[in-house]
Amino acid sequence: MSMVSRRNFLKSVGISALGLGVGARLVAPQFRVLAQEGGAPTLSALTRFALGDLEVTVIQDGTTTFDPTIMGINADLADLTALLEANNLPTDQIRSTFNTTLVKAGDQLALLDTGLGAAQGGGRLLPTLNALGLTPEDITSVIFTHFHPDHIGGGVTNGALTFPNAVYHFPQAEWDFVQSVPSGSPIDGLVQATTGMLDLAMTAEQVNFYAAEAEIIPGISAVSAPGHTPGHTALLISSGDAQLLDMADAALQSVISLQRPDYYAQFDADGAAASATRVALLDRAATDGLQVLGYHFPFPGVGYVVKDGAGFRFVPMI
């Protein structure tokens, strides 16, 4: 497997390094990027599409597999198995994706979550940005949805802010929770990672704690979505009449979470609240015809939600 040069890659997808021209609203074809780090080439993927006057790029930071039973810890095993089989999904292991998002508005570049981070989980965000001709210094805003490591892991590299010129935006409700966790808690490691990153941003005067339902930066607003974590937040990306609802982890799996939104996951801090939030967001998306983005949905995780009996169904754009 040979290394694909950045120039050849950019030529193949018809874009220049920073010439992220706006085209049709529909999602563009999926592209594969061969990025190399430490001598070991690995595949990453991205897809790009216009949202009004904004340009949105979804980057596959990585993938993993998990036991599907952890997606329905309140489910009857027979019912969950039947659901998986009815949708031709394996009953032993399901694949999950980490979809980070880059939004370009004029000369502003905002990252929505930072993925796993290279040190923690071999995240592909930075090599893929590099393949696009972007450096960490080019990012102007980093917007976090919550404090879980697969969302904040790329915020710090080698003890320093990965994106040195960016404002780090973090939900106020989540920060309030993180500060209230007692020392020695089972999530103490996650708390320390979060506070360590945000302490760096505060020292550099590059942090903003945003309120629920606030406009974080022009075109991107917070949508309160508690349950997965106490301050978990979805993001509404808007340009004119075009809108995309980044659900973050309000819906963790494109089949289970939608067809059975009453199921909650082992990862949810408050299962009942997570389920209520999920139903509210999915109903809003289905009723208003919003495009949605699922952080852990099959890449690129962009599509629509339709009502389907007592639940919902995800319709991918590609």
Residue pairs with C-beta under 8 A, 6 or more apart in sequence:
1 34
1 41
2 34
2 41
3 34
3 36
3 41
4 33
4 34
6 17
6 130
6 131
6 132
6 133
9 33
9 34
9 131
10 16
10 17
10 131
10 132
10 133
12 31
13 31
13 48
15 21
15 48
15 132
16 133
17 132
17 133
17 134
18 133
18 134
18 138
20 48
20 55
20 57
20 104
21 55
22 50
22 53
22 54
22 55
23 49
23 50
24 49
24 50
25 49
25 50
25 51
25 52
25 242
26 49
26 317
27 47
27 49
27 300
27 302
27 317
27 318
28 47
28 48
28 49
29 47
29 318
30 45
30 46
30 47
30 299
30 300
30 318
31 45
31 46
31 47
31 48
32 43
32 44
32 45
33 43
33 44
33 45
33 46
33 127
33 128
33 131
34 41
34 42
34 43
34 44
35 41
35 42
35 43
35 44
35 124
35 127
35 128
35 130
35 131
36 42
36 127
37 118
37 127
42 122
42 124
44 59
44 60
44 61
44 124
44 127
44 128
44 131
45 59
45 60
45 299
45 300
46 57
46 58
46 59
46 60
46 128
46 132
46 300
47 57
47 58
47 299
47 300
47 302
47 318
48 55
48 56
48 57
48 58
49 55
49 56
49 302
49 317
50 56
51 237
51 239
51 242
51 243
51 244
51 291
52 238
52 239
52 240
52 241
52 242
53 105
53 239
53 240
54 103
54 104
54 105
54 219
54 237
54 239
54 242
55 103
55 104
56 101
56 102
56 103
56 104
56 237
56 244
57 101
57 102
57 103
57 104
57 132
58 99
58 100
58 101
58 102
58 293
58 299
58 300
58 301
58 302
59 99
59 100
59 101
59 102
59 115
59 124
59 125
59 128
59 129
60 97
60 98
60 99
60 124
60 299
60 300
61 98
61 99
61 100
61 115
61 116
61 123
61 124
61 125
61 154
62 97
62 98
62 115
62 116
62 121
62 122
62 123
62 124
63 95
63 96
63 97
63 98
64 95
64 96
64 98
65 93
65 94
65 95
65 96
66 93
66 94
66 96
67 92
67 93
67 94
68 80
68 84
68 89
68 90
68 91
68 92
68 93
68 94
68 253
68 256
69 75
69 77
69 80
70 265
70 266
70 267
71 80
71 94
71 252
71 253
71 256
71 257
71 263
71 265
71 266
72 80
72 256
72 260
72 263
72 264
72 265
73 263
73 264
73 265
73 266
73 271
74 262
74 263
74 264
74 271
75 260
75 263
80 256
80 260
80 263
81 91
83 255
83 256
83 259
83 260
84 90
84 91
84 94
84 255
84 256
85 91
87 255
87 259
89 255
94 253
95 298
96 252
96 253
96 296
97 296
97 297
97 298
97 299
97 301
98 115
98 116
98 123
98 150
98 295
98 296
99 293
99 294
99 295
99 296
99 297
99 299
99 300
99 301
100 111
100 112
100 113
100 114
100 115
100 125
100 154
101 111
101 112
101 113
101 246
101 293
102 109
102 110
102 111
102 112
102 129
103 109
103 110
103 111
103 112
103 219
103 220
103 237
104 110
105 217
105 218
105 219
105 239
107 140
108 140
108 141
108 217
108 218
109 134
109 138
109 139
109 140
109 141
110 139
110 140
110 141
110 142
110 143
110 217
110 220
111 125
111 139
111 141
111 142
111 143
111 163
111 166
112 143
112 145
112 220
112 235
112 246
113 143
113 144
113 145
113 151
113 152
113 248
113 295
114 123
114 125
114 142
114 144
114 151
114 152
114 153
114 154
114 155
114 162
114 163
115 123
115 124
115 125
115 150
115 151
115 153
115 154
116 122
116 123
116 149
116 150
116 153
116 154
117 123
117 149
117 153
117 154
117 155
117 156
117 157
117 162
118 126
118 154
118 157
119 153
119 157
119 158
120 149
120 153
121 150
121 153
123 153
123 154
125 154
126 136
126 154
126 157
126 162
129 135
129 136
129 138
136 162
136 163
136 164
137 163
137 164
137 165
138 165
139 163
139 165
139 166
140 165
140 166
140 167
141 166
141 167
141 169
141 216
141 217
142 155
142 163
142 166
142 167
142 168
142 169
143 169
143 216
143 217
143 220
143 235
144 151
144 152
144 155
144 168
144 169
144 170
144 171
144 174
145 151
145 171
145 232
145 233
145 234
145 235
145 246
145 248
145 249
145 295
146 171
146 174
146 228
146 229
146 231
146 232
146 233
146 248
146 249
147 174
147 178
147 190
147 191
147 194
147 229
147 231
148 190
148 229
148 249
148 267
149 190
149 193
151 248
151 249
151 295
152 193
152 194
152 197
154 162
155 161
155 162
155 163
155 168
155 197
156 162
156 193
156 196
156 197
156 200
160 200
161 168
161 197
161 200
161 201
161 204
161 206
164 204
166 206
167 201
167 206
167 207
167 208
168 197
168 198
168 201
168 206
168 207
168 208
169 207
169 208
169 209
169 210
169 216
169 217
170 198
170 207
170 208
170 209
170 210
171 209
171 210
171 212
171 222
171 231
171 232
171 233
172 209
172 210
172 211
172 212
172 231
173 212
173 224
173 226
173 230
173 231
173 233
174 229
174 230
174 231
174 232
174 233
175 198
175 209
175 231
176 231
177 229
177 230
177 231
178 191
178 194
178 195
179 195
181 187
181 188
181 191
185 191
198 207
201 207
208 216
210 216
210 222
210 233
211 222
212 222
212 223
212 224
212 233
213 221
213 222
213 223
213 224
214 221
214 222
215 221
215 222
216 222
216 235
219 237
219 238
219 239
220 235
220 236
220 237
220 238
221 235
221 236
221 238
222 233
222 234
222 235
222 236
223 233
223 234
223 235
223 236
223 245
223 281
224 233
224 234
225 232
225 233
225 234
225 247
225 248
225 250
225 277
225 281
226 232
226 270
226 273
226 274
226 277
227 250
227 264
227 268
227 269
227 270
227 271
227 272
227 273
227 274
227 275
227 276
227 277
227 278
228 248
228 249
228 250
228 252
228 265
228 267
228 268
228 269
228 274
228 277
229 269
230 269
230 270
232 248
232 249
232 250
232 277
233 248
234 245
234 246
234 247
234 248
234 250
234 281
235 245
235 246
235 248
236 243
236 244
236 245
236 246
237 243
237 244
237 245
237 246
238 244
242 291
243 288
243 290
243 291
244 290
244 291
244 292
244 293
244 302
245 281
245 284
245 285
245 290
245 291
245 292
245 293
246 292
246 293
246 295
247 281
247 285
247 292
247 293
247 294
247 295
248 295
249 267
249 295
249 296
250 274
250 277
250 278
250 281
251 257
251 258
251 261
251 278
251 281
251 282
251 294
251 297
252 265
252 267
252 296
253 296
253 297
254 294
254 297
254 298
254 301
254 314
255 314
256 263
257 263
257 278
258 282
258 305
258 308
258 311
258 312
258 313
258 314
259 308
259 311
259 312
259 313
260 311
261 275
261 278
261 279
261 282
261 311
261 312
262 275
262 279
263 275
264 271
264 272
264 274
264 275
265 271
265 274
268 274
282 305
282 312
283 307
283 312
284 290
285 292
285 304
285 305
286 304
286 305
286 306
286 307
286 312
289 304
290 304
290 305
291 302
291 303
291 304
291 317
292 302
292 303
292 304
292 305
292 314
293 300
293 301
293 302
294 301
294 314
295 301
297 303
297 314
298 316
300 317
300 318
302 316
302 317
302 318
303 314
303 315
303 316
303 317
304 314
304 315
304 317
305 312
305 313
305 314
305 315
306 312
306 313
306 315
307 313
